Amino acid sequence: MKLRRLNKIGIERFSTYLSGLRNDGKLEPPFWILEGDESSEPVADVDVPLQDFENRLEVAEFLSKLIEKAELIRVDSDPGLWSWLTLYYFNQVCPVKKGKGRSPFKEEFRYIPAQKNFQKYYRHLLFGPYVIFQAHRDWINKAMALLIGPIHTSNDIIEQIASRLEYVSNPDVVETATELYLEPETQEYKYGARGSGNGSPRRLTTILQQFEMTYDLSGMSKDSIIALLPKEFDRFRK
């Protein structure tokens, strides 16, 4: 299928489907609106293959190449494009669970970008990984804490960092999260990294907000940030 975007009617129909899906997980996705001229419009003469993605990094790399091939600009202000892509890959973004149907997030912004709300916009299941990849593609290993895991899931590491522009765009803050919460050998989260207690990502953002009252985080290295963290983070520190 060629790359398209949902128009206002298409987004409304997708939104209606998502509302219904929360009550009936076996509702079939309205894939027909992807090509209907009433609900969508062409973007570029570029083929979009249906394929499986192992994790958030893989889909981010794919979308980056797709957008470059289509020569698109200002995709951050194109909710119709991201809504179309979400529906096109809906079987991965919201997979069917055996015997249970689909279990969508209750928040619509996971599937249809909330363009006027930054904290929600960057938590979209496809746009979020894409923008993180774009911001850190020259040092992608440092951002892996935000890019592992299936595309249909999220966790508090992603939620706490990606919802704050000053953190998700700061390479050293992102690297801090990766060093604290990711096992370098296995590229899996450390035990307890996705919890909410002492040393958790939620506590990390709280401490960073406190640091900002005294320090300029944009001028601090990852090692400097980690060295300043209180003892509660010792279980995650190397």
mmCIF file of the C-alpha atoms, coordinates in Angstrom:
data_MODEL
# 
_entry.id   MODEL 
# 
loop_
_atom_site.group_PDB 
_atom_site.id 
_atom_site.type_symbol 
_atom_site.label_atom_id 
_atom_site.label_alt_id 
_atom_site.label_comp_id 
_atom_site.label_asym_id 
_atom_site.label_entity_id 
_atom_site.label_seq_id 
_atom_site.pdbx_PDB_ins_code 
_atom_site.Cartn_x 
_atom_site.Cartn_y 
_atom_site.Cartn_z 
_atom_site.occupancy 
_atom_site.B_iso_or_equiv 
_atom_site.pdbx_formal_charge 
_atom_site.auth_seq_id 
_atom_site.auth_comp_id 
_atom_site.auth_asym_id 
_atom_site.auth_atom_id 
_atom_site.pdbx_PDB_model_num 
ATOM 1   C CA . MET A 1 1   ? 0.000   0.000   0.000  1.00 0.00 ? 1   MET A CA 1 
ATOM 2   C CA . LYS A 1 2   ? 1.187   3.540   -0.725 1.00 0.00 ? 2   LYS A CA 1 
ATOM 3   C CA . LEU A 1 3   ? 1.820   5.919   2.161  1.00 0.00 ? 3   LEU A CA 1 
ATOM 4   C CA . ARG A 1 4   ? -1.247  7.962   3.133  1.00 0.00 ? 4   ARG A CA 1 
ATOM 5   C CA . ARG A 1 5   ? -2.624  9.954   6.071  1.00 0.00 ? 5   ARG A CA 1 
ATOM 6   C CA . LEU A 1 6   ? -6.020  9.903   7.727  1.00 0.00 ? 6   LEU A CA 1 
ATOM 7   C CA . ASN A 1 7   ? -8.047  13.070  7.276  1.00 0.00 ? 7   ASN A CA 1 
ATOM 8   C CA . LYS A 1 8   ? -10.469 14.483  9.833  1.00 0.00 ? 8   LYS A CA 1 
ATOM 9   C CA . ILE A 1 9   ? -13.177 11.951  8.929  1.00 0.00 ? 9   ILE A CA 1 
ATOM 10  C CA . GLY A 1 10  ? -10.670 9.086   9.066  1.00 0.00 ? 10  GLY A CA 1 
ATOM 11  C CA . ILE A 1 11  ? -9.363  10.133  12.472 1.00 0.00 ? 11  ILE A CA 1 
ATOM 12  C CA . GLU A 1 12  ? -12.916 10.397  13.795 1.00 0.00 ? 12  GLU A CA 1 
ATOM 13  C CA . ARG A 1 13  ? -13.710 6.896   12.531 1.00 0.00 ? 13  ARG A CA 1 
ATOM 14  C CA . PHE A 1 14  ? -10.515 5.503   14.013 1.00 0.00 ? 14  PHE A CA 1 
ATOM 15  C CA . SER A 1 15  ? -11.365 7.195   17.317 1.00 0.00 ? 15  SER A CA 1 
ATOM 16  C CA . THR A 1 16  ? -14.862 5.693   17.258 1.00 0.00 ? 16  THR A CA 1 
ATOM 17  C CA . TYR A 1 17  ? -13.366 2.257   16.643 1.00 0.00 ? 17  TYR A CA 1 
ATOM 18  C CA . LEU A 1 18  ? -10.950 2.628   19.577 1.00 0.00 ? 18  LEU A CA 1 
ATOM 19  C CA . SER A 1 19  ? -13.828 3.579   21.888 1.00 0.00 ? 19  SER A CA 1 
ATOM 20  C CA . GLY A 1 20  ? -15.747 0.510   20.805 1.00 0.00 ? 20  GLY A CA 1 
ATOM 21  C CA . LEU A 1 21  ? -12.699 -1.729  21.120 1.00 0.00 ? 21  LEU A CA 1 
ATOM 22  C CA . ARG A 1 22  ? -12.360 -0.919  24.805 1.00 0.00 ? 22  ARG A CA 1 
ATOM 23  C CA . ASN A 1 23  ? -15.788 -2.485  25.342 1.00 0.00 ? 23  ASN A CA 1 
ATOM 24  C CA . ASP A 1 24  ? -15.433 -5.314  22.834 1.00 0.00 ? 24  ASP A CA 1 
ATOM 25  C CA . GLY A 1 25  ? -11.891 -6.530  22.226 1.00 0.00 ? 25  GLY A CA 1 
ATOM 26  C CA . LYS A 1 26  ? -13.011 -8.641  19.286 1.00 0.00 ? 26  LYS A CA 1 
ATOM 27  C CA . LEU A 1 27  ? -14.080 -5.733  17.083 1.00 0.00 ? 27  LEU A CA 1 
ATOM 28  C CA . GLU A 1 28  ? -12.307 -5.876  13.727 1.00 0.00 ? 28  GLU A CA 1 
ATOM 29  C CA . PRO A 1 29  ? -10.126 -2.845  12.859 1.00 0.00 ? 29  PRO A CA 1 
ATOM 30  C CA . PRO A 1 30  ? -11.526 -0.536  10.138 1.00 0.00 ? 30  PRO A CA 1 
ATOM 31  C CA . PHE A 1 31  ? -8.658  -1.181  7.746  1.00 0.00 ? 31  PHE A CA 1 
ATOM 32  C CA . TRP A 1 32  ? -10.850 -0.030  4.885  1.00 0.00 ? 32  TRP A CA 1 
ATOM 33  C CA . ILE A 1 33  ? -10.426 3.619   5.918  1.00 0.00 ? 33  ILE A CA 1 
ATOM 34  C CA . LEU A 1 34  ? -6.702  3.363   5.124  1.00 0.00 ? 34  LEU A CA 1 
ATOM 35  C CA . GLU A 1 35  ? -7.365  3.623   1.391  1.00 0.00 ? 35  GLU A CA 1 
ATOM 36  C CA . GLY A 1 36  ? -10.795 5.236   1.200  1.00 0.00 ? 36  GLY A CA 1 
ATOM 37  C CA . ASP A 1 37  ? -10.641 8.695   -0.353 1.00 0.00 ? 37  ASP A CA 1 
ATOM 38  C CA . GLU A 1 38  ? -13.357 9.863   2.028  1.00 0.00 ? 38  GLU A CA 1 
ATOM 39  C CA . SER A 1 39  ? -11.229 9.046   5.059  1.00 0.00 ? 39  SER A CA 1 
ATOM 40  C CA . SER A 1 40  ? -7.617  9.363   3.873  1.00 0.00 ? 40  SER A CA 1 
ATOM 41  C CA . GLU A 1 41  ? -5.392  11.106  1.372  1.00 0.00 ? 41  GLU A CA 1 
ATOM 42  C CA . PRO A 1 42  ? -2.097  10.240  -0.361 1.00 0.00 ? 42  PRO A CA 1 
ATOM 43  C CA . VAL A 1 43  ? 1.183   11.389  1.151  1.00 0.00 ? 43  VAL A CA 1 
ATOM 44  C CA . ALA A 1 44  ? 3.887   10.014  -1.136 1.00 0.00 ? 44  ALA A CA 1 
ATOM 45  C CA . ASP A 1 45  ? 4.335   7.446   -3.898 1.00 0.00 ? 45  ASP A CA 1 
ATOM 46  C CA . VAL A 1 46  ? 6.188   5.159   -1.496 1.00 0.00 ? 46  VAL A CA 1 
ATOM 47  C CA . ASP A 1 47  ? 5.254   1.570   -0.734 1.00 0.00 ? 47  ASP A CA 1 
ATOM 48  C CA . VAL A 1 48  ? 4.710   0.723   2.936  1.00 0.00 ? 48  VAL A CA 1 
ATOM 49  C CA . PRO A 1 49  ? 5.377   -2.981  3.526  1.00 0.00 ? 49  PRO A CA 1 
ATOM 50  C CA . LEU A 1 50  ? 3.531   -4.954  6.159  1.00 0.00 ? 50  LEU A CA 1 
ATOM 51  C CA . GLN A 1 51  ? 6.175   -6.481  8.395  1.00 0.00 ? 51  GLN A CA 1 
ATOM 52  C CA . ASP A 1 52  ? 6.840   -7.509  11.969 1.00 0.00 ? 52  ASP A CA 1 
ATOM 53  C CA . PHE A 1 53  ? 8.973   -5.454  14.336 1.00 0.00 ? 53  PHE A CA 1 
ATOM 54  C CA . GLU A 1 54  ? 10.893  -7.030  17.167 1.00 0.00 ? 54  GLU A CA 1 
ATOM 55  C CA . ASN A 1 55  ? 10.988  -3.927  19.352 1.00 0.00 ? 55  ASN A CA 1 
ATOM 56  C CA . ARG A 1 56  ? 10.640  -0.139  19.527 1.00 0.00 ? 56  ARG A CA 1 
ATOM 57  C CA . LEU A 1 57  ? 14.125  0.392   18.088 1.00 0.00 ? 57  LEU A CA 1 
ATOM 58  C CA . GLU A 1 58  ? 13.388  -1.692  15.000 1.00 0.00 ? 58  GLU A CA 1 
ATOM 59  C CA . VAL A 1 59  ? 10.161  0.145   14.226 1.00 0.00 ? 59  VAL A CA 1 
ATOM 60  C CA . ALA A 1 60  ? 11.868  3.498   14.842 1.00 0.00 ? 60  ALA A CA 1 
ATOM 61  C CA . GLU A 1 61  ? 14.628  2.655   12.370 1.00 0.00 ? 61  GLU A CA 1 
ATOM 62  C CA . PHE A 1 62  ? 12.084  1.494   9.813  1.00 0.00 ? 62  PHE A CA 1 
ATOM 63  C CA . LEU A 1 63  ? 9.923   4.611   10.152 1.00 0.00 ? 63  LEU A CA 1 
ATOM 64  C CA . SER A 1 64  ? 12.975  6.852   9.924  1.00 0.00 ? 64  SER A CA 1 
ATOM 65  C CA . LYS A 1 65  ? 13.972  5.280   6.599  1.00 0.00 ? 65  LYS A CA 1 
ATOM 66  C CA . LEU A 1 66  ? 10.381  5.386   5.346  1.00 0.00 ? 66  LEU A CA 1 
ATOM 67  C CA . ILE A 1 67  ? 9.975   9.081   6.145  1.00 0.00 ? 67  ILE A CA 1 
ATOM 68  C CA . GLU A 1 68  ? 13.346  9.910   4.596  1.00 0.00 ? 68  GLU A CA 1 
ATOM 69  C CA . LYS A 1 69  ? 12.408  7.991   1.440  1.00 0.00 ? 69  LYS A CA 1 
ATOM 70  C CA . ALA A 1 70  ? 9.120   9.881   1.250  1.00 0.00 ? 70  ALA A CA 1 
ATOM 71  C CA . GLU A 1 71  ? 11.044  13.153  1.768  1.00 0.00 ? 71  GLU A CA 1 
ATOM 72  C CA . LEU A 1 72  ? 8.620   14.313  4.425  1.00 0.00 ? 72  LEU A CA 1 
ATOM 73  C CA . ILE A 1 73  ? 9.238   17.277  6.695  1.00 0.00 ? 73  ILE A CA 1 
ATOM 74  C CA . ARG A 1 74  ? 7.455   18.446  9.841  1.00 0.00 ? 74  ARG A CA 1 
ATOM 75  C CA . VAL A 1 75  ? 6.098   14.973  10.569 1.00 0.00 ? 75  VAL A CA 1 
ATOM 76  C CA . ASP A 1 76  ? 5.839   16.037  14.197 1.00 0.00 ? 76  ASP A CA 1 
ATOM 77  C CA . SER A 1 77  ? 2.828   18.153  13.211 1.00 0.00 ? 77  SER A CA 1 
ATOM 78  C CA . ASP A 1 78  ? 1.082   15.485  11.138 1.00 0.00 ? 78  ASP A CA 1 
ATOM 79  C CA . PRO A 1 79  ? -1.255  13.471  13.406 1.00 0.00 ? 79  PRO A CA 1 
ATOM 80  C CA . GLY A 1 80  ? -3.060  12.104  10.352 1.00 0.00 ? 80  GLY A CA 1 
ATOM 81  C CA . LEU A 1 81  ? 0.134   10.404  9.167  1.00 0.00 ? 81  LEU A CA 1 
ATOM 82  C CA . TRP A 1 82  ? 0.824   8.778   12.550 1.00 0.00 ? 82  TRP A CA 1 
ATOM 83  C CA . SER A 1 83  ? -2.801  7.719   12.945 1.00 0.00 ? 83  SER A CA 1 
ATOM 84  C CA . TRP A 1 84  ? -2.666  6.088   9.501  1.00 0.00 ? 84  TRP A CA 1 
ATOM 85  C CA . LEU A 1 85  ? 0.568   4.257   10.342 1.00 0.00 ? 85  LEU A CA 1 
ATOM 86  C CA . THR A 1 86  ? -0.894  3.122   13.653 1.00 0.00 ? 86  THR A CA 1 
ATOM 87  C CA . LEU A 1 87  ? -3.960  1.640   11.998 1.00 0.00 ? 87  LEU A CA 1 
ATOM 88  C CA . TYR A 1 88  ? -1.859  0.120   9.207  1.00 0.00 ? 88  TYR A CA 1 
ATOM 89  C CA . TYR A 1 89  ? 0.281   -1.710  11.793 1.00 0.00 ? 89  TYR A CA 1 
ATOM 90  C CA . PHE A 1 90  ? -2.565  -2.184  14.259 1.00 0.00 ? 90  PHE A CA 1 
ATOM 91  C CA . ASN A 1 91  ? -2.044  -5.933  14.540 1.00 0.00 ? 91  ASN A CA 1 
ATOM 92  C CA . GLN A 1 92  ? 1.302   -5.137  16.158 1.00 0.00 ? 92  GLN A CA 1 
ATOM 93  C CA . VAL A 1 93  ? 0.390   -1.909  17.904 1.00 0.00 ? 93  VAL A CA 1 
ATOM 94  C CA . CYS A 1 94  ? -2.598  -3.631  19.531 1.00 0.00 ? 94  CYS A CA 1 
ATOM 95  C CA . PRO A 1 95  ? -2.188  -7.380  18.955 1.00 0.00 ? 95  PRO A CA 1 
ATOM 96  C CA . VAL A 1 96  ? -4.868  -10.006 19.393 1.00 0.00 ? 96  VAL A CA 1 
ATOM 97  C CA . LYS A 1 97  ? -4.398  -12.029 22.556 1.00 0.00 ? 97  LYS A CA 1 
ATOM 98  C CA . LYS A 1 98  ? -5.295  -15.673 22.143 1.00 0.00 ? 98  LYS A CA 1 
ATOM 99  C CA . GLY A 1 99  ? -8.869  -16.223 23.237 1.00 0.00 ? 99  GLY A CA 1 
ATOM 100 C CA . LYS A 1 100 ? -9.231  -12.672 24.565 1.00 0.00 ? 100 LYS A CA 1 
ATOM 101 C CA . GLY A 1 101 ? -9.188  -10.353 21.577 1.00 0.00 ? 101 GLY A CA 1 
ATOM 102 C CA . ARG A 1 102 ? -7.355  -7.040  21.781 1.00 0.00 ? 102 ARG A CA 1 
ATOM 103 C CA . SER A 1 103 ? -6.628  -5.087  24.962 1.00 0.00 ? 103 SER A CA 1 
ATOM 104 C CA . PRO A 1 104 ? -6.023  -1.462  23.964 1.00 0.00 ? 104 PRO A CA 1 
ATOM 105 C CA . PHE A 1 105 ? -4.643  1.243   26.218 1.00 0.00 ? 105 PHE A CA 1 
ATOM 106 C CA . LYS A 1 106 ? -7.431  3.336   27.668 1.00 0.00 ? 106 LYS A CA 1 
ATOM 107 C CA . GLU A 1 107 ? -5.657  6.506   26.500 1.00 0.00 ? 107 GLU A CA 1 
ATOM 108 C CA . GLU A 1 108 ? -6.456  7.416   22.919 1.00 0.00 ? 108 GLU A CA 1 
ATOM 109 C CA . PHE A 1 109 ? -3.197  9.364   22.554 1.00 0.00 ? 109 PHE A CA 1 
ATOM 110 C CA . ARG A 1 110 ? -1.343  6.037   22.314 1.00 0.00 ? 110 ARG A CA 1 
ATOM 111 C CA . TYR A 1 111 ? -2.881  5.581   18.868 1.00 0.00 ? 111 TYR A CA 1 
ATOM 112 C CA . ILE A 1 112 ? -3.988  9.057   17.749 1.00 0.00 ? 112 ILE A CA 1 
ATOM 113 C CA . PRO A 1 113 ? -1.388  11.718  18.655 1.00 0.00 ? 113 PRO A CA 1 
ATOM 114 C CA . ALA A 1 114 ? -2.488  14.420  21.092 1.00 0.00 ? 114 ALA A CA 1 
ATOM 115 C CA . GLN A 1 115 ? -0.738  17.118  19.103 1.00 0.00 ? 115 GLN A CA 1 
ATOM 116 C CA . LYS A 1 116 ? -1.422  19.991  21.498 1.00 0.00 ? 116 LYS A CA 1 
ATOM 117 C CA . ASN A 1 117 ? -0.185  18.151  24.591 1.00 0.00 ? 117 ASN A CA 1 
ATOM 118 C CA . PHE A 1 118 ? 3.567   17.470  24.610 1.00 0.00 ? 118 PHE A CA 1 
ATOM 119 C CA . GLN A 1 119 ? 3.494   15.073  27.559 1.00 0.00 ? 119 GLN A CA 1 
ATOM 120 C CA . LYS A 1 120 ? 1.011   12.894  25.706 1.00 0.00 ? 120 LYS A CA 1 
ATOM 121 C CA . TYR A 1 121 ? 2.189   13.474  22.130 1.00 0.00 ? 121 TYR A CA 1 
ATOM 122 C CA . TYR A 1 122 ? 5.553   11.818  22.681 1.00 0.00 ? 122 TYR A CA 1 
ATOM 123 C CA . ARG A 1 123 ? 3.944   8.779   24.302 1.00 0.00 ? 123 ARG A CA 1 
ATOM 124 C CA . HIS A 1 124 ? 2.308   7.742   21.033 1.00 0.00 ? 124 HIS A CA 1 
ATOM 125 C CA . LEU A 1 125 ? 3.294   4.118   20.361 1.00 0.00 ? 125 LEU A CA 1 
ATOM 126 C CA . LEU A 1 126 ? 4.926   4.857   16.992 1.00 0.00 ? 126 LEU A CA 1 
ATOM 127 C CA . PHE A 1 127 ? 5.807   8.539   17.039 1.00 0.00 ? 127 PHE A CA 1 
ATOM 128 C CA . GLY A 1 128 ? 7.452   8.191   20.470 1.00 0.00 ? 128 GLY A CA 1 
ATOM 129 C CA . PRO A 1 129 ? 10.103  5.639   19.407 1.00 0.00 ? 129 PRO A CA 1 
ATOM 130 C CA . TYR A 1 130 ? 10.643  7.516   16.133 1.00 0.00 ? 130 TYR A CA 1 
ATOM 131 C CA . VAL A 1 131 ? 11.379  10.873  17.775 1.00 0.00 ? 131 VAL A CA 1 
ATOM 132 C CA . ILE A 1 132 ? 13.650  9.265   20.397 1.00 0.00 ? 132 ILE A CA 1 
ATOM 133 C CA . PHE A 1 133 ? 15.572  7.521   17.622 1.00 0.00 ? 133 PHE A CA 1 
ATOM 134 C CA . GLN A 1 134 ? 15.869  10.757  15.664 1.00 0.00 ? 134 GLN A CA 1 
ATOM 135 C CA . ALA A 1 135 ? 17.139  12.661  18.693 1.00 0.00 ? 135 ALA A CA 1 
ATOM 136 C CA . HIS A 1 136 ? 19.763  10.067  19.646 1.00 0.00 ? 136 HIS A CA 1 
ATOM 137 C CA . ARG A 1 137 ? 20.597  8.208   16.426 1.00 0.00 ? 137 ARG A CA 1 
ATOM 138 C CA . ASP A 1 138 ? 24.294  9.155   16.659 1.00 0.00 ? 138 ASP A CA 1 
ATOM 139 C CA . TRP A 1 139 ? 24.585  7.479   20.072 1.00 0.00 ? 139 TRP A CA 1 
ATOM 140 C CA . ILE A 1 140 ? 21.666  5.054   19.948 1.00 0.00 ? 140 ILE A CA 1 
ATOM 141 C CA . ASN A 1 141 ? 23.158  2.603   22.479 1.00 0.00 ? 141 ASN A CA 1 
ATOM 142 C CA . LYS A 1 142 ? 22.868  5.310   25.103 1.00 0.00 ? 142 LYS A CA 1 
ATOM 143 C CA . ALA A 1 143 ? 19.103  5.529   24.543 1.00 0.00 ? 143 ALA A CA 1 
ATOM 144 C CA . MET A 1 144 ? 18.324  1.818   24.621 1.00 0.00 ? 144 MET A CA 1 
ATOM 145 C CA . ALA A 1 145 ? 16.391  2.006   27.897 1.00 0.00 ? 145 ALA A CA 1 
ATOM 146 C CA . LEU A 1 146 ? 13.722  3.866   25.932 1.00 0.00 ? 146 LEU A CA 1 
ATOM 147 C CA . LEU A 1 147 ? 13.824  1.680   22.823 1.00 0.00 ? 147 LEU A CA 1 
ATOM 148 C CA . ILE A 1 148 ? 13.674  -1.946  23.934 1.00 0.00 ? 148 ILE A CA 1 
ATOM 149 C CA . GLY A 1 149 ? 10.463  -3.858  24.358 1.00 0.00 ? 149 GLY A CA 1 
ATOM 150 C CA . PRO A 1 150 ? 7.535   -4.574  22.012 1.00 0.00 ? 150 PRO A CA 1 
ATOM 151 C CA . ILE A 1 151 ? 5.881   -1.616  20.315 1.00 0.00 ? 151 ILE A CA 1 
ATOM 152 C CA . HIS A 1 152 ? 2.489   -2.356  21.904 1.00 0.00 ? 152 HIS A CA 1 
ATOM 153 C CA . THR A 1 153 ? 3.803   -1.862  25.451 1.00 0.00 ? 153 THR A CA 1 
ATOM 154 C CA . SER A 1 154 ? 5.136   0.927   27.630 1.00 0.00 ? 154 SER A CA 1 
ATOM 155 C CA . ASN A 1 155 ? 6.645   1.190   31.103 1.00 0.00 ? 155 ASN A CA 1 
ATOM 156 C CA . ASP A 1 156 ? 7.552   3.778   33.702 1.00 0.00 ? 156 ASP A CA 1 
ATOM 157 C CA . ILE A 1 157 ? 11.074  4.274   32.346 1.00 0.00 ? 157 ILE A CA 1 
ATOM 158 C CA . ILE A 1 158 ? 9.638   5.376   29.015 1.00 0.00 ? 158 ILE A CA 1 
ATOM 159 C CA . GLU A 1 159 ? 6.734   7.266   30.578 1.00 0.00 ? 159 GLU A CA 1 
ATOM 160 C CA . GLN A 1 160 ? 8.833   9.308   32.981 1.00 0.00 ? 160 GLN A CA 1 
ATOM 161 C CA . ILE A 1 161 ? 11.586  10.302  30.553 1.00 0.00 ? 161 ILE A CA 1 
ATOM 162 C CA . ALA A 1 162 ? 9.726   10.558  27.241 1.00 0.00 ? 162 ALA A CA 1 
ATOM 163 C CA . SER A 1 163 ? 6.991   12.805  28.623 1.00 0.00 ? 163 SER A CA 1 
ATOM 164 C CA . ARG A 1 164 ? 9.491   15.549  29.481 1.00 0.00 ? 164 ARG A CA 1 
ATOM 165 C CA . LEU A 1 165 ? 11.135  17.352  26.576 1.00 0.00 ? 165 LEU A CA 1 
ATOM 166 C CA . GLU A 1 166 ? 14.063  18.595  28.667 1.00 0.00 ? 166 GLU A CA 1 
ATOM 167 C CA . TYR A 1 167 ? 14.896  15.001  29.623 1.00 0.00 ? 167 TYR A CA 1 
ATOM 168 C CA . VAL A 1 168 ? 14.143  13.001  26.463 1.00 0.00 ? 168 VAL A CA 1 
ATOM 169 C CA . SER A 1 169 ? 16.191  15.451  24.376 1.00 0.00 ? 169 SER A CA 1 
ATOM 170 C CA . ASN A 1 170 ? 19.162  15.437  26.778 1.00 0.00 ? 170 ASN A CA 1 
ATOM 171 C CA . PRO A 1 171 ? 21.671  12.699  25.767 1.00 0.00 ? 171 PRO A CA 1 
ATOM 172 C CA . ASP A 1 172 ? 23.207  12.493  29.225 1.00 0.00 ? 172 ASP A CA 1 
ATOM 173 C CA . VAL A 1 173 ? 19.881  12.167  31.015 1.00 0.00 ? 173 VAL A CA 1 
ATOM 174 C CA . VAL A 1 174 ? 18.820  9.462   28.575 1.00 0.00 ? 174 VAL A CA 1 
ATOM 175 C CA . GLU A 1 175 ? 22.158  7.686   29.023 1.00 0.00 ? 175 GLU A CA 1 
ATOM 176 C CA . THR A 1 176 ? 21.726  7.937   32.789 1.00 0.00 ? 176 THR A CA 1 
ATOM 177 C CA . ALA A 1 177 ? 18.455  6.032   32.530 1.00 0.00 ? 177 ALA A CA 1 
ATOM 178 C CA . THR A 1 178 ? 20.059  3.410   30.279 1.00 0.00 ? 178 THR A CA 1 
ATOM 179 C CA . GLU A 1 179 ? 23.009  2.847   32.617 1.00 0.00 ? 179 GLU A CA 1 
ATOM 180 C CA . LEU A 1 180 ? 20.825  2.687   35.699 1.00 0.00 ? 180 LEU A CA 1 
ATOM 181 C CA . TYR A 1 181 ? 18.060  0.444   34.439 1.00 0.00 ? 181 TYR A CA 1 
ATOM 182 C CA . LEU A 1 182 ? 19.426  -1.688  31.583 1.00 0.00 ? 182 LEU A CA 1 
ATOM 183 C CA . GLU A 1 183 ? 21.691  -4.727  31.785 1.00 0.00 ? 183 GLU A CA 1 
ATOM 184 C CA . PRO A 1 184 ? 24.412  -4.016  29.191 1.00 0.00 ? 184 PRO A CA 1 
ATOM 185 C CA . GLU A 1 185 ? 25.091  -7.682  28.449 1.00 0.00 ? 185 GLU A CA 1 
ATOM 186 C CA . THR A 1 186 ? 21.506  -8.808  27.890 1.00 0.00 ? 186 THR A CA 1 
ATOM 187 C CA . GLN A 1 187 ? 19.902  -5.487  26.894 1.00 0.00 ? 187 GLN A CA 1 
ATOM 188 C CA . GLU A 1 188 ? 17.077  -6.280  29.308 1.00 0.00 ? 188 GLU A CA 1 
ATOM 189 C CA . TYR A 1 189 ? 15.752  -4.233  32.200 1.00 0.00 ? 189 TYR A CA 1 
ATOM 190 C CA . LYS A 1 190 ? 17.345  -4.832  35.563 1.00 0.00 ? 190 LYS A CA 1 
ATOM 191 C CA . TYR A 1 191 ? 15.247  -6.444  38.253 1.00 0.00 ? 191 TYR A CA 1 
ATOM 192 C CA . GLY A 1 192 ? 12.986  -3.829  39.825 1.00 0.00 ? 192 GLY A CA 1 
ATOM 193 C CA . ALA A 1 193 ? 13.758  -1.193  37.190 1.00 0.00 ? 193 ALA A CA 1 
ATOM 194 C CA . ARG A 1 194 ? 10.101  -0.863  36.217 1.00 0.00 ? 194 ARG A CA 1 
ATOM 195 C CA . GLY A 1 195 ? 8.843   -0.529  39.783 1.00 0.00 ? 195 GLY A CA 1 
ATOM 196 C CA . SER A 1 196 ? 7.810   2.630   41.597 1.00 0.00 ? 196 SER A CA 1 
ATOM 197 C CA . GLY A 1 197 ? 9.822   2.505   44.829 1.00 0.00 ? 197 GLY A CA 1 
ATOM 198 C CA . ASN A 1 198 ? 13.253  3.786   45.836 1.00 0.00 ? 198 ASN A CA 1 
ATOM 199 C CA . GLY A 1 199 ? 15.577  4.322   42.900 1.00 0.00 ? 199 GLY A CA 1 
ATOM 200 C CA . SER A 1 200 ? 12.756  3.924   40.382 1.00 0.00 ? 200 SER A CA 1 
ATOM 201 C CA . PRO A 1 201 ? 12.397  5.994   37.195 1.00 0.00 ? 201 PRO A CA 1 
ATOM 202 C CA . ARG A 1 202 ? 9.686   8.008   38.913 1.00 0.00 ? 202 ARG A CA 1 
ATOM 203 C CA . ARG A 1 203 ? 12.105  8.845   41.704 1.00 0.00 ? 203 ARG A CA 1 
ATOM 204 C CA . LEU A 1 204 ? 14.777  9.665   39.138 1.00 0.00 ? 204 LEU A CA 1 
ATOM 205 C CA . THR A 1 205 ? 12.661  12.368  37.513 1.00 0.00 ? 205 THR A CA 1 
ATOM 206 C CA . THR A 1 206 ? 11.799  13.760  40.954 1.00 0.00 ? 206 THR A CA 1 
ATOM 207 C CA . ILE A 1 207 ? 15.486  13.977  41.853 1.00 0.00 ? 207 ILE A CA 1 
ATOM 208 C CA . LEU A 1 208 ? 16.352  15.516  38.483 1.00 0.00 ? 208 LEU A CA 1 
ATOM 209 C CA . GLN A 1 209 ? 13.759  18.219  39.081 1.00 0.00 ? 209 GLN A CA 1 
ATOM 210 C CA . GLN A 1 210 ? 15.462  18.947  42.385 1.00 0.00 ? 210 GLN A CA 1 
ATOM 211 C CA . PHE A 1 211 ? 18.866  19.060  40.694 1.00 0.00 ? 211 PHE A CA 1 
ATOM 212 C CA . GLU A 1 212 ? 17.551  21.655  38.244 1.00 0.00 ? 212 GLU A CA 1 
ATOM 213 C CA . MET A 1 213 ? 17.182  24.110  41.102 1.00 0.00 ? 213 MET A CA 1 
ATOM 214 C CA . THR A 1 214 ? 20.959  24.027  41.638 1.00 0.00 ? 214 THR A CA 1 
ATOM 215 C CA . TYR A 1 215 ? 22.587  22.588  38.523 1.00 0.00 ? 215 TYR A CA 1 
ATOM 216 C CA . ASP A 1 216 ? 22.390  23.057  34.774 1.00 0.00 ? 216 ASP A CA 1 
ATOM 217 C CA . LEU A 1 217 ? 21.495  19.539  33.620 1.00 0.00 ? 217 LEU A CA 1 
ATOM 218 C CA . SER A 1 218 ? 22.262  20.400  30.014 1.00 0.00 ? 218 SER A CA 1 
ATOM 219 C CA . GLY A 1 219 ? 25.902  20.886  31.001 1.00 0.00 ? 219 GLY A CA 1 
ATOM 220 C CA . MET A 1 220 ? 26.254  17.786  33.195 1.00 0.00 ? 220 MET A CA 1 
ATOM 221 C CA . SER A 1 221 ? 27.694  14.466  32.090 1.00 0.00 ? 221 SER A CA 1 
ATOM 222 C CA . LYS A 1 222 ? 26.025  11.129  32.739 1.00 0.00 ? 222 LYS A CA 1 
ATOM 223 C CA . ASP A 1 223 ? 28.713  10.251  35.299 1.00 0.00 ? 223 ASP A CA 1 
ATOM 224 C CA . SER A 1 224 ? 28.168  13.526  37.142 1.00 0.00 ? 224 SER A CA 1 
ATOM 225 C CA . ILE A 1 225 ? 24.426  12.947  37.326 1.00 0.00 ? 225 ILE A CA 1 
ATOM 226 C CA . ILE A 1 226 ? 24.790  9.372   38.570 1.00 0.00 ? 226 ILE A CA 1 
ATOM 227 C CA . ALA A 1 227 ? 27.388  10.391  41.171 1.00 0.00 ? 227 ALA A CA 1 
ATOM 228 C CA . LEU A 1 228 ? 24.962  12.933  42.652 1.00 0.00 ? 228 LEU A CA 1 
ATOM 229 C CA . LEU A 1 229 ? 22.065  10.501  43.008 1.00 0.00 ? 229 LEU A CA 1 
ATOM 230 C CA . PRO A 1 230 ? 21.211  9.540   46.602 1.00 0.00 ? 230 PRO A CA 1 
ATOM 231 C CA . LYS A 1 231 ? 21.857  6.098   48.130 1.00 0.00 ? 231 LYS A CA 1 
ATOM 232 C CA . GLU A 1 232 ? 18.437  4.773   47.141 1.00 0.00 ? 232 GLU A CA 1 
ATOM 233 C CA . PHE A 1 233 ? 19.863  4.372   43.623 1.00 0.00 ? 233 PHE A CA 1 
ATOM 234 C CA . ASP A 1 234 ? 22.750  2.168   44.753 1.00 0.00 ? 234 ASP A CA 1 
ATOM 235 C CA . ARG A 1 235 ? 20.933  -1.012  43.754 1.00 0.00 ? 235 ARG A CA 1 
ATOM 236 C CA . PHE A 1 236 ? 20.940  0.182   40.142 1.00 0.00 ? 236 PHE A CA 1 
ATOM 237 C CA . ARG A 1 237 ? 24.340  1.852   40.116 1.00 0.00 ? 237 ARG A CA 1 
ATOM 238 C CA . LYS A 1 238 ? 27.283  -0.144  38.789 1.00 0.00 ? 238 LYS A CA 1 
# 
